[in-house]
Amino acid sequence: MMQIDNLADTMFAAAATVLGRLVEQSAVAGASIRADHEGSIHTEGDELVALADIPSIAAQLVVRFQREDLAHIVGLMLGGEESVGELGPMQLSIASETVSQIAVAMAERLAENIGAGTAGIHAELCSDATLLPPPPFQSYSAPVQLENDLAPRIAVDFAAITLSKLGSAEEPAPAAASAAAVPSAAAKPAPAPVAAAPAQFAPIVPTQAKKAPAGQANLDLVHDVPLQVRAILGKTVMQLRDVVSLQQGSVFELDKLAVDPIDIYVNNILIARGEVVVVDDKYAVKISELNPQVG
């Protein structure tokens, strides 16, 4: 496996690629420097903190961004050249997605470099410091140079438990296996095996399983599990500049006709379709089709 400092350099290169694509400018990562973070990482103040999960090695990665730098980046993404200043709810949403994409790219590059899988890697902005790994951290930071002379600095933190996971990814085969492959000349021959009498066991009568009547399986254990039910009128795809320009009274089209049934999802699984009705002055859904084919 590569050394941690070399891993960090490749991760910053991946971050530069994503950031350049988001702001539509060429971006080059500068040289990284090591500046270990001995204390806990705070999620409030001058930094925005993203937490990336790498399921294949059960490790987490902390990626930090300067809030001031993100204000400039969001300004570029909105088509301007100036910083948006204070990050309001809309600007913070854009910044959150930005840092998440960059953190995912860095985590994926890390996994690729150590030969681990990238499936399931995800990241999101972390506002609760208790969710972060405990200190100390082995930390690196590097600037990402953009065309307009803006050079936001990104920091990545490896907690001790993450470093241990990275080390286990490069562990060689057990020493016992290596010794077996190359026997020592001084090794003594093993004694001849001694034949043992076959073990005697008392006969065992299997217990008959009780089968529940058809359709009467015990579901009491899951009856109280909450499920998220969503009724989807339709969907559309919009560019970021169109989203931030929405105002009260703005209209945008969905991908369905007014006469089309709406989709009903339970925990992100399509289970039915139906039509919108009104019951006691509230919207409701009258189911017209169960277990529909996705299409």
VOLOMI-584230 format. One line per 2 residues: number of its first residue (from 1); their letters; for each residue x, y, z of N, C-alpha, C. Coordinates in pm, 1 decimal. Each point is the difference from the previous one (the first is absolute). Example, Ala and Ser with C-alpha at 12.3 -4.5 7.8 and 13.67 -1.06 7.14 Angstrom:
2
1	as	1319.0 -569.0 780.0 -89.0 119.0 0.0 90.0 120.0 0.0 | -35.0 105.0 -72.0 82.0 119.0 6.0 -77.0 109.0 73.0
END
This chain:
295
1	mm	83.7 -119.7 0.0 -83.7 119.7 0.0 87.2 124.7 0.0 | -53.0 107.0 -57.4 72.4 125.7 -4.0 10.6 59.3 140.5
3	qi	99.8 85.8 21.0 12.1 71.9 125.5 -116.7 97.8 14.8 | -32.7 34.5 125.3 -115.6 84.8 25.1 13.5 135.0 -68.5
5	dn	121.4 57.8 1.0 15.1 130.9 -63.8 -21.7 -8.2 -150.3 | 43.7 -111.1 -61.7 -25.2 -17.8 -143.4 -148.3 -23.2 -27.1
7	la	-65.1 -74.1 90.2 -143.9 -19.9 -13.3 -72.1 134.3 5.2 | 40.9 85.2 91.7 -63.8 130.8 13.4 15.4 81.6 -128.1
9	dt	117.9 -4.8 -61.7 22.4 75.9 -124.1 -96.8 -44.2 -109.5 | -18.3 -131.3 -15.5 -91.5 -48.9 -104.0 -143.9 36.9 33.6
11	mf	-33.1 2.8 127.7 -135.1 38.0 39.8 -27.7 146.6 -28.5 | 99.5 86.6 22.4 -18.2 141.6 -31.7 -12.0 20.6 -150.9
13	aa	68.8 -83.0 -77.7 -13.8 8.3 -145.8 -142.5 -34.6 -41.7 | -60.1 -101.4 64.9 -138.8 -35.2 -29.1 -93.9 113.7 39.5
15	aa	29.3 64.8 113.5 -82.0 112.9 43.1 7.0 114.1 -101.4 | 118.7 26.2 -54.4 15.5 106.7 -98.8 -80.4 -30.3 -125.8
17	tv	-3.9 -126.9 -40.1 -76.3 -37.6 -118.8 -148.0 30.2 18.4 | -54.4 -37.0 114.9 -142.3 23.9 26.3 -29.0 149.3 12.1
19	lg	84.0 72.2 73.2 -23.6 142.9 17.6 8.5 72.8 -133.6 | 96.5 -35.4 -84.6 10.1 62.7 -130.8 -123.4 -23.2 -84.7
21	rl	-56.8 -122.3 9.8 -122.0 -28.6 -76.0 -118.5 80.4 52.0 | -6.9 19.6 130.0 -113.6 71.9 57.7 2.0 148.7 -35.1
23	ve	117.4 60.9 -1.4 8.6 144.0 -28.6 34.6 27.1 -145.5 | 15.5 -108.7 -79.5 29.6 11.5 -142.7 127.5 78.7 -25.4
25	qs	101.8 -31.8 77.8 132.9 57.4 -17.8 103.2 -111.2 17.4 | 116.6 21.6 -56.0 107.9 -95.1 25.2 45.3 15.6 144.5
27	av	32.5 -111.4 63.4 39.4 1.9 141.5 116.3 -95.2 19.8 | 99.4 45.4 73.5 119.5 -80.3 26.0 28.3 2.1 149.7
29	ag	19.0 -118.6 57.6 30.1 -9.1 142.3 146.2 33.7 24.7 | 25.0 83.6 100.0 137.2 33.9 36.6 61.3 -105.4 89.6
31	as	121.3 24.4 41.7 70.7 -94.3 86.8 -67.1 -4.0 136.6 | -14.0 -119.5 51.2 -63.4 -15.8 131.2 102.7 15.0 111.2
33	ir	-47.7 43.6 115.1 85.3 10.9 117.7 -67.9 -74.6 114.5 | 78.8 -54.4 88.1 -54.7 -72.3 114.2 -8.2 93.1 120.0
35	ad	-117.2 5.9 59.1 -20.6 81.2 119.7 -100.4 -74.1 86.6 | 49.1 -90.1 84.0 -86.3 -89.1 76.5 -94.4 77.4 90.7
37	he	-120.0 -53.5 14.7 -104.4 59.8 81.4 -9.4 -82.9 127.6 | 46.4 56.1 110.4 7.7 -75.1 125.0 -132.3 -4.7 75.7
39	gs	-79.1 103.6 -12.9 -124.6 6.6 76.4 -120.0 -40.8 -82.4 | -117.6 15.1 60.7 -124.4 -32.3 -69.4 -26.1 100.4 -111.9
41	ih	-68.5 -44.7 -102.9 -35.4 86.1 -112.2 -136.8 60.6 27.1 | -10.0 132.0 -14.3 -125.4 70.7 25.4 -74.8 21.5 -131.7
43	te	-130.4 -18.1 5.0 -83.1 15.1 -119.2 -62.8 138.2 -8.6 | 35.6 88.4 92.0 -48.9 137.4 -4.2 119.1 94.8 -11.4
45	gd	-25.7 116.7 -54.8 107.0 98.5 -12.1 38.5 24.9 -143.7 | 130.0 7.4 -25.2 49.2 41.0 -131.2 11.5 -114.7 -99.2
47	el	-31.5 -122.1 40.0 15.5 -115.2 -88.3 -132.3 -73.1 -18.8 | -14.1 -62.0 -117.9 -105.7 -97.2 -24.6 66.7 -136.7 -7.1
49	va	-58.4 -98.2 65.3 62.1 -131.0 15.2 -87.4 -105.9 -66.0 | 60.1 -80.8 -85.2 -69.7 -111.6 -63.7 55.4 -130.2 55.2
51	la	-87.7 -95.8 20.8 38.9 -132.1 48.6 -31.1 -102.0 -107.8 | 104.0 -69.9 -47.0 -15.6 -100.5 -105.2 13.8 -139.2 60.1
53	di	-89.3 -89.3 -39.4 3.6 -139.1 45.5 49.1 -88.8 -112.5 | 92.0 -91.9 32.3 53.4 -96.5 -96.4 -38.0 -138.3 51.4
55	ps	-114.8 -53.9 -42.0 -48.9 -126.3 56.9 92.9 -118.5 -21.4 | 73.6 -4.6 -111.4 82.0 -117.3 -30.7 108.7 -24.7 103.4
57	ia	45.1 105.6 69.7 101.3 -18.3 104.6 -49.9 50.6 134.6 | -130.9 30.7 7.5 -61.8 47.3 124.2 78.8 117.0 58.7
59	aq	31.0 98.4 -83.1 78.8 115.2 43.4 -73.0 128.8 -36.2 | 39.9 107.2 67.7 -56.3 131.7 -25.2 111.4 99.9 -28.3
61	lv	-34.7 100.0 -78.9 95.1 102.7 -40.0 -62.2 135.5 27.4 | 76.8 90.8 59.1 -48.2 134.7 29.4 63.6 97.2 -99.0
63	vr	-83.6 78.8 -66.2 48.2 98.7 -97.1 -52.6 135.8 42.9 | 91.2 98.2 12.3 -36.6 132.8 50.1 21.8 107.0 -106.9
65	fq	-88.0 99.9 -0.2 4.8 110.2 -95.7 -18.0 130.8 75.7 | 69.2 102.2 -43.8 -18.5 132.0 57.7 -132.0 59.5 -49.1
67	re	-81.0 49.0 92.9 -130.2 56.1 -35.1 15.0 117.1 -98.0 | 103.4 81.1 19.5 23.1 113.9 -89.9 30.2 -47.4 -141.7
69	dl	79.4 -106.9 -10.7 30.4 -53.6 -133.4 -126.4 -51.4 -68.3 | -86.5 -66.7 75.8 -122.6 -53.2 -58.4 -93.5 111.7 -43.7
71	ah	1.1 112.9 70.4 -82.2 113.0 -42.3 43.7 48.9 -138.1 | 130.4 0.8 -26.4 49.8 36.9 -133.6 -37.2 -106.6 -103.3
73	iv	12.7 -127.9 37.5 -31.4 -108.4 -93.2 -147.5 3.5 -38.3 | -88.4 19.5 98.5 -142.9 8.5 -29.1 -28.2 118.4 -91.5
75	gl	69.6 111.4 21.1 -16.6 114.2 -88.3 36.5 -34.5 -143.6 | 108.1 -75.4 -19.8 38.1 -43.1 -135.1 -104.9 -91.3 -60.1
77	ml	-53.4 -91.5 80.3 -99.0 -94.3 -50.5 -129.6 69.6 -38.9 | -26.8 113.7 63.1 -120.6 76.5 -33.9 23.0 96.8 -114.7
79	gg	117.1 -7.2 -59.4 26.9 80.1 -117.8 64.8 133.3 25.7 | 39.0 30.1 122.3 64.7 126.8 31.4 147.9 -18.7 25.6
81	ee	65.1 108.0 33.0 142.1 -3.2 30.1 28.1 35.3 145.0 | -102.8 48.2 70.2 19.0 44.0 137.0 -53.5 -102.8 98.3
83	sv	47.1 7.8 120.9 -49.2 -86.1 106.9 -144.8 33.3 31.0 | -77.9 -101.9 38.8 -138.8 24.3 36.9 -9.6 54.2 142.2
85	ge	113.9 12.1 67.4 -0.9 51.2 136.5 -49.7 -105.4 97.2 | -91.8 38.5 83.9 -56.0 -94.2 98.2 -78.2 -109.7 -72.4
87	lg	21.7 -124.0 40.9 -68.4 -113.0 -62.2 -140.6 -13.1 58.1 | -100.6 41.7 -79.3 -138.0 -18.4 40.7 -44.7 -143.0 -23.7
89	pm	-127.2 -31.2 26.2 -47.4 -137.6 -17.7 22.9 -54.4 -140.2 | -30.7 80.1 -104.0 19.9 -46.6 -137.3 147.7 -18.5 -30.3
91	ql	82.2 99.0 37.0 143.3 -10.3 -26.4 63.3 -114.8 80.3 | -48.1 -20.6 121.6 52.7 -109.1 81.7 -36.4 -135.1 -58.8
93	si	-117.2 -9.7 -61.9 -38.5 -124.1 -66.7 93.5 -30.5 -116.7 | 34.5 104.9 -76.5 93.1 -18.4 -111.9 138.4 -38.1 52.2
95	as	43.8 67.8 106.2 130.7 -31.3 58.4 3.5 -141.7 54.1 | -109.9 -44.4 60.7 -7.0 -135.1 54.8 17.6 -104.6 -109.3
97	et	-69.4 18.9 -111.2 13.4 -95.2 -111.3 140.4 3.8 -57.9 | 59.8 119.1 -3.9 135.5 13.5 -52.0 100.1 -77.9 84.1
99	vs	-3.7 21.4 130.9 97.2 -67.1 86.4 -24.9 -150.8 1.9 | -125.5 -41.7 -13.6 -30.1 -143.0 -2.2 60.0 -66.4 -123.2
101	qi	-15.4 63.4 -115.5 55.9 -57.0 -122.4 152.5 -7.4 6.2 | 62.4 103.7 53.3 145.5 0.0 11.0 46.3 -107.7 97.2
103	av	-67.3 -11.9 114.1 37.7 -100.8 98.7 -16.8 -141.4 -55.2 | -106.0 -23.1 -75.9 -20.8 -132.5 -60.8 112.2 -31.7 -97.8
105	am	37.8 97.9 -82.2 108.6 -21.5 -96.0 130.6 -33.0 70.7 | 27.0 67.5 110.1 123.2 -26.3 75.1 -3.6 -139.1 63.8
107	ae	-115.7 -37.9 54.7 -12.6 -132.2 61.1 11.7 -110.3 -104.2 | -58.5 21.2 -117.3 10.2 -100.1 -106.4 143.6 -15.6 -47.1
109	rl	71.9 112.3 -12.5 140.2 -8.2 -42.7 82.0 -75.5 105.8 | -28.4 24.8 128.0 69.6 -71.1 107.0 -25.3 -149.7 -9.3
111	ae	-125.9 -38.2 -17.2 -34.2 -141.9 -8.7 67.5 -65.4 -120.9 | 0.3 68.6 -112.6 63.4 -56.0 -120.1 149.1 -20.9 21.8
113	ni	65.1 94.3 65.9 144.8 -8.7 18.5 41.1 -113.0 93.8 | -88.7 -38.9 92.6 35.6 -108.4 91.5 -62.4 -132.5 -42.0
115	ga	-64.9 -0.1 -117.6 -57.4 -124.0 -51.2 -130.4 -39.4 66.7 | -70.3 95.7 60.0 -128.7 -27.8 64.8 -114.2 37.4 -94.3
117	gt	-117.8 -53.3 29.1 -116.3 28.6 -82.7 -53.2 140.2 23.3 | -61.6 56.4 -103.0 -57.0 135.0 10.3 -151.7 -1.9 13.8
119	ag	-60.2 -117.9 -2.4 -146.0 -7.8 8.5 -48.5 53.7 134.4 | -105.8 79.2 -6.4 -62.7 49.9 121.8 67.0 119.9 63.2
121	ih	107.9 50.3 -59.2 65.5 117.6 57.7 -94.1 120.2 -9.6 | -18.4 70.0 108.7 -83.5 118.7 0.2 54.0 99.3 101.8
123	ae	-40.9 123.7 -15.4 46.4 105.8 90.5 -108.1 105.4 11.4 | -0.1 67.1 113.2 -94.2 109.6 18.8 56.4 98.5 101.4
125	lc	-54.0 119.8 -5.3 42.5 103.1 93.1 -37.7 -42.3 141.3 | 94.0 14.6 91.6 -21.1 -43.0 138.3 -16.1 122.8 89.2
127	sd	-113.5 8.3 67.7 -25.7 111.5 91.0 5.8 -42.8 145.5 | 21.5 -127.8 24.6 7.0 -53.2 136.7 139.3 -57.5 22.9
129	at	80.5 69.0 79.0 138.8 -40.6 20.9 11.4 -136.8 67.5 | -105.0 -43.4 69.9 5.8 -130.4 67.4 -0.7 -115.3 -99.2
131	ll	-37.1 26.5 -124.9 -0.4 -105.2 -101.5 137.5 -20.9 -62.9 | 92.8 91.1 26.3 133.8 -8.9 -58.2 86.5 -97.7 79.2
133	pp	100.7 -59.8 -64.9 91.8 -87.9 73.7 75.0 78.7 106.1 | 46.2 -65.7 105.4 71.1 70.6 107.2 143.5 33.5 -41.3
135	pp	60.3 103.4 60.5 139.7 35.3 -27.1 92.0 -101.2 65.2 | 130.0 5.2 -36.2 65.9 96.7 -89.4 -17.1 -38.6 -146.5
137	fq	35.7 95.8 -86.6 -11.1 -20.8 -144.3 135.8 23.3 -65.6 | 24.7 -76.8 -104.1 111.3 29.4 -89.7 -59.0 81.5 -113.8
139	sy	37.5 125.6 -10.4 -70.0 94.7 -86.3 91.1 56.1 -108.4 | -61.1 24.0 -115.9 70.0 60.1 -113.8 -91.3 106.3 -60.2
141	sa	60.4 102.7 -57.2 -77.7 102.9 -69.1 74.5 41.8 -125.7 | -77.8 48.4 -97.3 59.8 43.8 -126.8 -92.1 102.0 -65.3
143	pv	55.7 98.1 -72.6 -83.8 93.9 -73.7 -37.5 -58.3 -136.3 | -112.1 43.5 -52.0 -41.7 -37.9 -135.8 -5.8 128.2 -81.6
145	ql	92.3 13.9 -93.6 12.2 123.3 -77.1 -99.3 -0.2 -115.9 | -84.7 105.0 -7.0 -95.4 16.6 -109.0 49.9 105.9 -97.3
147	en	-68.4 9.8 -114.6 43.0 93.5 -104.4 -6.9 145.6 47.2 | -98.1 32.4 83.3 -19.6 139.3 39.7 85.4 37.9 120.2
149	dl	105.8 -75.2 24.9 94.9 26.0 109.0 -55.1 -35.3 137.4 | -122.5 -49.3 6.4 -52.6 -47.8 127.4 66.5 -134.1 32.4
151	ap	42.6 -15.0 124.1 69.7 -123.2 40.1 -57.0 -50.1 132.8 | -118.6 -58.5 -1.9 -57.7 -52.2 124.4 85.5 -113.2 55.7
153	ri	9.0 -6.5 130.6 80.2 -103.9 66.1 -91.3 -106.9 57.5 | 37.0 -123.3 -23.7 -75.4 -116.1 47.6 88.7 -78.1 95.7
155	av	-57.3 -49.2 108.2 74.4 -80.7 96.9 -66.8 -136.2 13.6 | 80.8 -103.6 18.6 -50.7 -134.8 21.4 62.8 -55.4 126.9
157	df	-81.5 -65.9 79.9 43.7 -51.3 130.4 -18.9 -151.5 5.6 | 106.9 -70.2 37.4 -3.8 -144.2 18.7 1.9 -28.1 151.4
159	aa	-109.3 -50.7 54.1 -1.6 -37.7 140.7 83.5 -125.5 20.3 | 36.1 -27.1 124.8 83.3 -116.0 29.8 -66.1 -129.0 -45.9
161	it	-131.4 -10.4 19.9 -68.8 -122.1 -41.0 -0.5 -14.9 -151.1 | -6.1 112.2 -72.7 6.2 -6.8 -146.1 138.0 -43.6 -45.4
163	ls	104.4 52.3 63.7 136.2 -40.3 -35.0 19.5 -148.8 24.2 | -61.2 -53.2 105.9 12.8 -143.4 26.0 -69.7 -81.1 -108.4
165	kl	-112.4 51.5 -50.9 -69.2 -68.7 -109.0 83.5 2.3 -127.3 | 65.5 112.4 -25.9 84.6 8.5 -118.9 118.1 -95.5 12.0
167	gs	53.7 -15.0 120.3 110.5 -92.8 19.9 -41.8 -143.2 -20.7 | -122.1 -35.0 45.1 -46.1 -137.8 -15.7 -25.4 -33.4 -145.0
169	ae	-22.6 102.9 -83.7 -25.1 -27.7 -141.4 125.0 -45.1 -71.9 | 117.9 24.0 58.2 123.3 -38.7 -66.4 72.3 -112.8 72.7
171	ep	-64.8 -59.9 103.6 67.8 -104.6 74.5 27.4 -119.2 -89.6 | 121.3 -58.1 7.0 30.1 -117.8 -79.5 -66.9 -122.5 57.5
173	ap	17.7 -111.8 -68.3 -54.8 -126.0 46.9 61.0 -33.7 134.5 | -71.2 -75.7 84.9 53.2 -34.8 131.5 134.2 -68.6 -8.9
175	aa	84.8 23.7 101.8 134.2 -56.3 -1.2 -3.6 -151.3 -2.7 | -102.6 -59.5 63.4 -7.6 -145.3 1.9 -13.5 -55.5 -140.1
177	as	-78.4 70.6 -84.8 -16.3 -47.2 -136.2 130.8 9.8 -76.0 | 76.1 108.9 20.0 127.5 14.5 -68.5 97.4 -107.8 43.6
179	aa	3.4 -31.5 129.1 90.7 -102.3 47.9 -35.9 -135.8 -56.2 | -131.4 -22.6 -20.1 -40.1 -128.3 -55.1 42.5 -13.0 -144.5
181	av	-0.4 115.4 -73.8 37.7 -5.9 -140.2 148.9 -24.9 -15.9 | 84.3 47.9 91.4 145.2 -19.1 -8.8 46.7 -65.2 129.2
183	ps	-1.0 -132.2 9.0 37.0 -67.4 124.5 146.1 22.3 32.3 | 29.5 13.1 129.3 137.3 19.3 44.9 77.0 -130.8 -6.1
185	aa	129.2 8.4 -35.0 82.1 -120.1 -8.0 21.2 -59.9 136.7 | -10.6 82.2 106.9 24.5 -50.0 133.9 -127.0 -50.6 66.3
187	ak	-113.7 9.1 -71.4 -124.8 -42.0 61.0 0.0 -150.1 20.8 | -51.6 -41.9 110.4 -5.5 -141.3 32.0 -122.8 -61.8 -64.8
189	pa	11.7 -123.7 -48.8 -116.9 -64.0 -60.4 -108.7 -20.0 104.1 | -123.5 15.7 -42.6 -112.1 -16.1 91.1 -19.6 -147.0 31.4
191	pa	-39.4 -30.9 120.9 -23.8 -140.1 34.6 -114.7 -58.5 -79.3 | 9.8 -132.2 -23.4 -103.3 -67.5 -77.2 -131.1 5.6 74.9
193	pv	-112.0 23.4 -71.2 -129.9 7.4 67.1 -37.1 -132.6 62.9 | -66.8 7.5 112.4 -44.4 -119.6 70.2 -146.8 -20.0 -29.3
195	aa	-35.1 -121.7 -43.2 -138.4 -30.1 -33.4 -84.7 4.7 125.4 | -111.2 68.2 -8.0 -89.7 12.1 114.1 -127.0 -78.5 -23.8
197	ap	-55.3 -53.0 106.9 -123.7 -75.4 -12.3 -113.1 93.8 -35.4 | -92.9 -42.8 -84.7 -112.2 87.8 -37.0 -83.0 37.8 121.2
199	aq	-41.0 125.2 4.8 -80.6 47.5 112.7 -139.9 -58.5 -6.7 | -57.0 -23.7 114.2 -134.4 -55.4 9.0 -95.0 108.2 50.8
201	fa	-110.8 18.3 -67.6 -98.1 101.2 38.4 -136.0 -63.8 20.0 | -72.1 50.0 95.9 -135.6 -48.1 22.1 -91.4 50.1 -110.4
203	pi	-96.7 -79.9 -40.3 -91.8 43.8 -106.3 -79.4 121.8 44.0 | -22.3 92.6 -94.1 -71.9 123.4 27.9 -128.2 0.9 -80.9
205	vp	-110.8 30.5 65.5 -129.0 8.3 -67.2 -28.6 146.7 -30.1 | -12.0 37.8 -126.2 -23.9 141.3 -31.9 -135.4 47.1 51.2
207	tq	-4.6 127.7 42.3 -124.0 59.7 46.4 -82.6 44.7 -119.2 | -125.3 -34.7 1.0 -86.3 38.0 -110.2 -32.1 148.7 6.9
209	ak	25.1 70.2 -107.6 -29.9 143.6 -5.3 -148.9 22.3 -16.7 | -52.0 99.9 71.3 -140.9 32.6 -10.7 -18.3 104.6 -108.6
211	ka	-79.1 -34.6 -97.8 -22.1 90.8 -111.3 -125.5 83.2 25.7 | 13.2 128.9 -23.9 -116.3 86.8 14.0 -92.7 -20.7 -117.7
213	pa	-131.9 11.9 19.6 -94.5 -13.9 -111.5 31.3 101.8 -108.6 | -32.6 -36.3 -120.8 26.8 88.8 -113.7 -65.8 135.2 22.6
215	gq	76.4 103.9 -21.5 -51.1 135.6 16.6 -6.6 46.9 142.8 | 46.3 -83.3 94.9 -5.9 36.5 140.9 138.3 13.5 61.9
217	an	102.3 27.0 -81.4 135.2 17.9 53.4 1.1 113.7 101.4 | 84.9 -12.5 99.4 2.4 99.0 107.9 66.8 128.6 -46.6
219	ld	-80.0 103.7 -23.0 51.5 130.5 -42.7 -4.9 102.8 112.9 | -35.8 -47.0 120.3 -12.7 94.8 111.4 130.4 74.3 26.7
221	lv	114.9 -65.1 -27.5 127.6 61.8 31.4 30.1 120.9 -87.5 | -64.1 7.3 -115.2 30.1 110.3 -91.3 -119.4 92.0 -23.3
223	hd	-111.4 -27.0 66.3 -118.9 82.4 -24.0 22.0 145.7 37.5 | 85.7 26.9 96.9 19.6 137.6 47.3 118.4 69.7 -65.5
225	vp	59.1 -62.3 -101.5 112.9 63.4 -68.5 -51.9 113.6 -88.0 | 46.7 123.5 19.7 -47.7 111.7 -83.3 56.1 -8.4 -141.8
227	lq	-82.4 33.0 -96.4 39.4 1.2 -140.8 -27.9 138.2 -58.0 | 84.0 40.5 -91.9 -17.0 129.6 -66.4 -80.7 -20.7 -127.3
229	vr	-116.1 62.3 -7.0 -88.0 -11.1 -116.2 0.6 132.8 -74.4 | 24.8 -6.9 -129.7 5.3 122.3 -80.8 -90.2 -15.9 -121.6
231	ai	-72.2 103.5 -32.9 -79.6 5.6 -121.8 66.7 99.8 -93.4 | 46.7 -47.3 -115.2 79.3 82.1 -92.1 -88.3 45.7 -116.3
233	lg	-21.7 128.8 -6.9 -77.1 56.1 -110.7 77.0 -6.4 -130.1 | 131.2 17.4 7.4 83.3 -0.2 -119.0 138.9 48.8 33.3
235	kt	86.1 -5.5 -96.8 138.4 40.8 19.6 45.3 84.9 -118.1 | 109.5 71.1 20.9 62.3 76.5 -107.0 146.8 18.9 30.8
237	vm	76.9 38.5 -98.0 142.8 26.9 15.9 23.6 145.8 -34.7 | 65.0 72.5 90.0 26.3 141.7 -21.1 146.4 28.8 27.0
239	ql	53.7 99.1 -67.6 135.8 44.2 26.1 2.5 87.0 125.4 | 115.6 3.3 61.3 13.4 72.8 125.4 -39.7 146.0 -15.5
241	rd	38.6 60.7 -110.8 -31.5 142.7 -17.8 -150.6 22.1 -9.1 | -75.0 -101.0 -50.6 -145.1 13.9 -7.3 -63.6 -17.4 137.0
243	vv	57.6 -89.6 81.6 -55.6 -22.8 133.6 13.6 124.5 86.9 | 118.7 60.2 -0.8 22.1 116.0 87.4 -74.0 124.6 -49.0
245	sl	-48.9 -4.8 -123.9 -74.1 115.7 -51.5 -150.0 -12.7 24.7 | -45.3 -111.1 61.3 -142.7 -17.1 26.6 -48.5 105.6 98.8
247	qq	-118.0 50.8 -25.8 -61.3 99.5 86.9 -144.3 -40.3 25.9 | -62.3 69.2 91.5 -141.2 -26.8 26.7 -81.3 26.7 -126.0
249	gs	-76.4 -100.5 -41.4 -77.5 11.1 -122.2 64.9 -65.9 -119.9 | 124.7 -46.4 12.8 66.6 -67.3 -110.9 -69.5 -132.3 -30.1
251	vf	2.1 -40.7 -126.4 -65.1 -123.5 -44.3 102.0 -84.2 -75.7 | 4.2 -129.4 31.2 83.3 -90.3 -78.8 -76.9 -129.2 -24.6
253	el	27.1 -64.2 -114.1 -74.9 -117.3 -41.4 57.6 -127.0 60.3 | -87.2 -96.6 24.2 41.2 -131.8 44.7 -4.8 -95.7 -117.8
255	dk	45.6 -124.5 23.6 10.9 -96.2 -109.8 -127.1 -82.9 -19.1 | -112.8 41.9 60.6 -123.9 -75.0 -13.4 -112.7 91.3 -45.8
257	la	-97.0 -62.1 -65.3 -119.0 73.5 -39.6 -94.7 10.7 118.7 | -92.5 93.5 -8.5 -93.0 20.5 110.1 -88.9 -120.9 23.2
259	vd	-24.2 -80.2 -104.1 -89.4 -116.0 13.1 75.2 -125.8 41.4 | 133.2 4.7 7.2 77.3 -117.8 38.4 -14.1 -28.2 149.1
261	pi	-1.0 -129.7 39.0 -4.0 -31.9 143.5 130.4 38.0 67.6 | -8.4 25.2 129.7 120.8 33.9 75.1 60.6 -127.8 56.9
263	di	130.5 2.2 21.9 71.6 -116.4 53.2 2.3 7.1 152.6 | -16.9 -115.5 64.1 2.2 -10.1 145.9 118.5 -87.2 38.8
265	yv	91.4 57.9 75.7 121.3 -69.8 42.3 -4.4 -24.6 150.4 | 44.6 -117.3 40.3 20.4 -32.2 140.9 147.5 -34.5 17.4
267	nn	70.1 82.5 78.2 145.3 -16.3 17.9 72.2 -11.9 -134.4 | -35.9 94.1 -90.4 64.7 10.8 -132.1 -29.2 -118.6 -90.6
269	il	-102.8 -78.5 28.6 -39.3 -111.8 -86.4 -139.6 29.0 -53.9 | -15.8 -6.4 -133.2 -129.2 26.1 -62.6 -95.5 -115.0 30.7
271	ia	-110.2 27.4 71.0 -93.4 -106.8 36.7 -139.0 18.4 -60.8 | -32.9 120.8 -44.5 -134.9 21.6 -50.4 -5.0 127.3 -82.9
273	rg	-113.0 15.2 -69.2 -30.7 124.3 -69.7 -143.6 37.7 33.4 | -30.6 127.0 -7.9 -133.9 43.6 34.2 -28.5 139.8 -48.9
275	ev	-113.3 52.8 44.5 -41.6 133.9 -42.0 -24.8 85.0 123.4 | 20.6 130.1 -15.3 -15.2 93.0 110.7 -148.1 29.9 20.9
277	vv	-43.3 -9.4 125.3 -136.4 36.1 36.4 7.0 92.5 122.0 | -111.0 55.0 38.8 -7.1 88.3 116.3 -91.9 -63.2 103.4
279	vd	51.0 -14.4 122.4 -77.2 -56.2 110.6 9.4 97.7 117.6 | -115.0 52.9 39.9 -4.8 94.9 112.7 98.8 113.9 -18.3
281	dk	-0.5 59.1 -117.2 84.1 115.5 -32.5 149.0 -33.1 -1.3 | 34.4 -126.6 -6.3 139.8 -40.5 -8.9 20.3 -87.2 -122.9
283	ya	120.7 11.7 -57.7 33.6 -85.3 -112.5 12.3 -144.2 46.0 | -44.8 -93.1 -82.7 14.6 -143.2 26.5 25.1 -70.1 -133.3
285	vk	29.9 -127.5 7.8 29.6 -77.3 -120.6 -91.2 -122.0 -3.5 | -71.7 -16.1 -108.1 -84.0 -117.6 -22.0 77.9 -98.2 -86.5
287	is	33.4 -115.3 55.8 84.3 -97.5 -69.8 -78.3 -66.9 -111.8 | 58.4 0.3 -118.2 -62.7 -62.6 -117.1 77.1 -119.5 -51.8
289	el	127.9 -15.5 42.1 82.3 -110.5 -50.8 103.4 -37.0 105.2 | 6.2 -127.9 37.6 97.3 -48.1 94.7 113.2 -73.6 -72.2
291	np	120.3 10.3 55.5 117.7 -66.8 -58.0 13.8 25.4 -148.9 | 2.2 126.5 -40.3 8.7 30.5 -144.0 139.1 -31.6 -53.9
293	qv	6.4 -21.5 -129.3 127.7 -19.6 -66.5 71.5 133.0 -13.9 | 130.5 0.0 31.6 76.6 123.8 -14.3 18.8 29.5 -146.5
295	g	-31.8 118.9 -40.0 16.8 33.4 -140.3 -32.3 145.0 -26.3
END
